[in-house]
Amino acid sequence: MTKNEKATLEANLKLVWRIAINCQESAKSVKDDAKEKAARAKGYREACIDVLVYSYDGKSGATDAVQGWIDEAEQQIGAKLEL
């Protein structure tokens, strides 16, 4: 995986995560939409881990890397995604 591909993967996960948090925070009366966005973000998280595991040739560190991206996204927005 190239640096650009990894940077794109990271940026997309952070974006999806922030969108889910914003939806969760602003759509208190529209819970289904918030749940859908959260499910999408969680699925994307798993996909990112799978891609990194493959690119690391099975070496550990993929989950920690993705969790770091999530932590950064949550810090930027000042809230956590309810899982």
Stockholm file with secondary structure:
# STOCKHOLM 1.0

chainA/1-83         MTKNEKATLEANLKLVWRIAINCQESAKSVKDDAKEKAARAKGYREACIDVLVYSYDGKSGATDAVQGWIDEAEQQIGAKLEL
#=GR chainA/1-83 SS CCHHHHHHHHHHHHHHHHHHHHHHHHCTTCHHHHHHHHHHHHHHHHHHHHHHHHHTTTCTTHHHHHHHHHHHHHHHHTCCCCC
#=GC SS_cons        CCHHHHHHHHHHHHHHHHHHHHHHHHCTTCHHHHHHHHHHHHHHHHHHHHHHHHHTTTCTTHHHHHHHHHHHHHHHHTCCCCC
//
